Amino acid sequence: MTSLPLARLRRVGHQRLMVRTEGGTRPRDRQATEAAIVSAAERLLLRAGWSGLNVNTLAAEAGVDRKLIYRYFEGVEGVVERLAGRLDLWLGETLAALPPTRATSYRDFAREMLTGYLQALRASPLILRLVAWELSEDTPLLRRLEAARSVVLQRWTASRRPDLPLPQGVDVVALNVILLAAVQHLALAAATRERFAGVALDDAGWTRIEAAIDRLLDAWPA
């Protein structure tokens, strides 16, 4: 059996460690390749939405062999989970960066929570894409994504909520659900249209909406 020349063996080994990119090839580094795939998924989602995300489009966008998506993430769902985890961390950091609470009542805190969540959603088009996807389908993956985001919000709420009693005679949980859903829907609407129910979703419109939130919460017992 004739052995391959040493130079050729080195060349073959080097080729096996290369990953395709638009500009050619680069040495494969798992951590860097995983980061490139996740970043590619983010670009695809923002550009084409969920319908444009599959193994082939993702591999082409990241400049890698499609086999690596299965090897490192077990498919597109694994990439989305990694991306969602990063986004939820970012969302948590955004909320944590808000000024320290000055609430003297739970009503004041609820106001800060709602306006803070609205600001965080408006700052992240990709999180809005995730939320819209969760609302349009019901799959185990989407339930995990929703649960991950809920954990972030619950931790943020627990870390900032002042040690104040809950209002008496008010179903705080149900009210929070309604108001958070309203805020979330308005943020989603702003991503695709300029107005909602006659209110412009521009700076002046958001000022009106935040003032309306204040007025609604004024009806809560202190």
Solvent accessible surface area in square Angstrom, and as a share of the most:
residue,aa,sasa,rsa
1,M,244,1.09
2,T,129,0.75
3,S,94,0.61
4,L,75,0.37
5,P,85,0.54
6,L,110,0.55
7,A,69,0.53
8,R,115,0.42
9,L,87,0.43
10,R,165,0.60
11,R,130,0.48
12,V,45,0.26
13,G,30,0.29
14,H,101,0.45
15,Q,110,0.49
16,R,176,0.64
17,L,106,0.53
18,M,42,0.19
19,V,4,0.02
20,R,135,0.49
21,T,42,0.25
22,E,159,0.71
23,G,82,0.79
24,G,36,0.35
25,T,83,0.49
26,R,65,0.24
27,P,95,0.60
28,R,75,0.27
29,D,75,0.39
30,R,130,0.48
31,Q,148,0.66
32,A,50,0.39
33,T,0,0.00
34,E,23,0.10
35,A,56,0.43
36,A,29,0.22
37,I,0,0.00
38,V,6,0.03
39,S,40,0.26
40,A,0,0.00
41,A,0,0.00
42,E,45,0.20
43,R,105,0.38
44,L,10,0.05
45,L,0,0.00
46,L,74,0.37
47,R,150,0.55
48,A,50,0.39
49,G,6,0.06
50,W,50,0.18
51,S,110,0.71
52,G,17,0.16
53,L,20,0.10
54,N,66,0.34
55,V,17,0.10
56,N,93,0.48
57,T,47,0.28
58,L,0,0.00
59,A,6,0.05
60,A,67,0.52
61,E,36,0.16
62,A,12,0.09
63,G,4,0.04
64,V,0,0.00
65,D,60,0.31
66,R,108,0.39
67,K,133,0.56
68,L,2,0.01
69,I,0,0.00
70,Y,103,0.39
71,R,140,0.51
72,Y,23,0.09
73,F,13,0.05
74,E,154,0.69
75,G,7,0.06
76,V,31,0.18
77,E,96,0.43
78,G,21,0.20
79,V,0,0.00
80,V,1,0.01
81,E,64,0.29
82,R,108,0.39
83,L,0,0.00
84,A,3,0.02
85,G,41,0.39
86,R,103,0.37
87,L,14,0.07
88,D,11,0.06
89,L,112,0.56
90,W,101,0.36
91,L,0,0.00
92,G,17,0.16
93,E,98,0.44
94,T,34,0.20
95,L,0,0.00
96,A,67,0.52
97,A,84,0.65
98,L,39,0.20
99,P,99,0.62
100,P,114,0.72
101,T,44,0.26
102,R,213,0.78
103,A,15,0.12
104,T,110,0.64
105,S,15,0.10
106,Y,10,0.04
107,R,57,0.21
108,D,40,0.21
109,F,1,0.00
110,A,0,0.00
111,R,52,0.19
112,E,50,0.22
113,M,13,0.06
114,L,1,0.00
115,T,22,0.13
116,G,2,0.02
117,Y,5,0.02
118,L,0,0.00
119,Q,79,0.35
120,A,0,0.00
121,L,0,0.00
122,R,97,0.35
123,A,61,0.47
124,S,8,0.05
125,P,84,0.53
126,L,6,0.03
127,I,3,0.01
128,L,14,0.07
129,R,82,0.30
130,L,8,0.04
131,V,1,0.00
132,A,45,0.35
133,W,39,0.14
134,E,21,0.09
135,L,119,0.59
136,S,81,0.52
137,E,88,0.39
138,D,98,0.51
139,T,44,0.26
140,P,98,0.62
141,L,7,0.03
142,L,4,0.02
143,R,149,0.54
144,R,108,0.39
145,L,7,0.04
146,E,85,0.38
147,A,55,0.43
148,A,40,0.31
149,R,21,0.08
150,S,40,0.26
151,V,59,0.34
152,V,25,0.14
153,L,32,0.16
154,Q,119,0.53
155,R,174,0.63
156,W,15,0.05
157,T,32,0.18
158,A,80,0.62
159,S,89,0.58
160,R,35,0.13
161,R,94,0.34
162,P,28,0.17
163,D,151,0.78
164,L,45,0.23
165,P,107,0.67
166,L,76,0.38
167,P,11,0.07
168,Q,147,0.65
169,G,89,0.85
170,V,35,0.20
171,D,92,0.48
172,V,12,0.07
173,V,112,0.64
174,A,43,0.34
175,L,55,0.27
176,N,21,0.11
177,V,93,0.53
178,I,111,0.56
179,L,20,0.10
180,L,44,0.22
181,A,55,0.42
182,A,48,0.37
183,V,4,0.03
184,Q,29,0.13
185,H,94,0.42
186,L,31,0.15
187,A,1,0.01
188,L,26,0.13
189,A,6,0.05
190,A,35,0.27
191,A,67,0.52
192,T,111,0.65
193,R,133,0.48
194,E,146,0.65
195,R,133,0.49
196,F,65,0.27
197,A,96,0.74
198,G,49,0.47
199,V,36,0.21
200,A,27,0.21
201,L,20,0.10
202,D,74,0.38
203,D,115,0.60
204,A,70,0.54
205,G,3,0.03
206,W,11,0.04
207,T,93,0.54
208,R,149,0.54
209,I,19,0.10
210,E,49,0.22
211,A,58,0.45
212,A,52,0.41
213,I,11,0.06
214,D,50,0.26
215,R,184,0.67
216,L,104,0.52
217,L,0,0.00
218,D,79,0.41
219,A,88,0.69
220,W,15,0.05
221,P,60,0.38
222,A,87,0.67
